[in-house]
C-alpha cells in the first residue's frame, strides 16, 4: 500500500496539480455543510489567484501519485474584498494575518492526522513569514438544515483543540450554488482566528 506523503509548494509551483486540486475541491465540497455544486471553470479562476500569488502556500497529501487532500493559504492582504473587508472594518491589521483558503481531504483518509498536518504546515509557514495571526472562515448552516446528515460531526472541536477561536463579529457572505439549486445565493461565513505569538490582534 502506498505511503501517504504530505508536501508543500508555493505560487506557480502548484501548476502540475491544479486540475487534480480542482476536482478534489468539487468532490469534497459537495458534502454538507458546503453542498457546493462546483464547476471546473470557476475552479480554474479561483485557483489561478492562489497560483499567481508568490506568497501563497499549498499543502498537498498524496496516496502514491493520487492527490487525496490539500490545504491552501495566502496573506489576507492578497485575498478578495469579501474576506478582507470584515477585518478592515473591525480595525484589524490585515498585513499581520495569514488566511487559510480551504482544507479538503477525501473521507477515507480522515482520522489519520492529515488534517493536523495541514494546520501545522500552514502555521509554521505563516510564522516564518512574519505573520502573527492565522485565520479561516467556515460556513454557518442551521442545525435543522434538511441536508444535514444524522451522523454529521462539525469540526469545531478539532479547531478549538488546535487553538483557534470563533470570532462572531468577524463575518462575511460568499455566493455559490447549492446542489439542487439553479442560482447562486449568498452563504453566511464566520471567521476563526489563532494568534501565533500568544498576543492578540484585536483592534
Steps between C-alpha positions, in 0.01 A plus 500: 500500500649839403602727784313827556740788440445866582692762302490877462547740212445869431361712220539367146662178623144370547444501121543122444233428762238767422261274310512229767448763770198643319338156479582434867338825613184430301477147639554586867296819508191321362451358849323677785546769622620663174272316254702667224389428145835590349626526145848487355482846341450666838763276660758596238440869566502458879817291512675731253490776764692280739743377236579857394567615857869433574429499874226238483546156652369161391522198729432184301431144617569216257416131509766384262456741210133576569412832663268415791514818706610861485509816706576852381581840637613848402550839664160646587608823330508309169151353540177626345300776667239263645766355730704815563212737573384359837853537638548847354163615632583369849842668499714187483851535352444283193869499407560286809242235405561185293173368361413134439309447179381145562584158636360208300559131558325196356288323766696173505817687602350687795597415856864430408650830615510654153272788600732573791797498262320751279463734799858454620651565157300817443564634849873434463508672162306800629722539804821480295357760260443742788123473544366518855151366430346225288133499405241312302124518458236228514148488365217522752209263435199456732491187715168403341620539141324232291828384342681457834591129544385339823859406587655834403776617734616861459870576526463758776653268760805434283548870430473586869754229582744663259466836676252672267213712626179592327458878465131569426555871439723408205253371244439523127297346221612328182287369213490152355235267360376229732435154361149497355478878465491690171669819619774610737399636840707676765612271783588628850859438610661562838875534558718300739834645619816387673779725625838340426703706748264478794393863460168632377426672172174649620463863392 
